[in-house]
Amino acid sequence: MFQLLELQDVLYKLQSKRSPAWESKYIQVPKCIMGDACAVKRGARIGKLCDCPPWSTCSYFFMRCL
């Protein structure tokens, strides 16, 4: 019985601890408005700054929401 209470205490402590790094992976990219820069070019790679509205797309040639 005593071991069961210890296990429940350990499980409760583990559930109460949340890893901020794990949660930060699932944070959404901020939204852009029409005409805002949505991408940035760094050398040969293009990085995403924000999400365009549903009716537009991010043009990687102009690097803006069109």
Secondary structure by P-SEA (a helix, b strand, c coil): caaaaaaaaaaaaaaacccaaaaaaaccccccccccccccccccbbbbcccccccccccccccccc
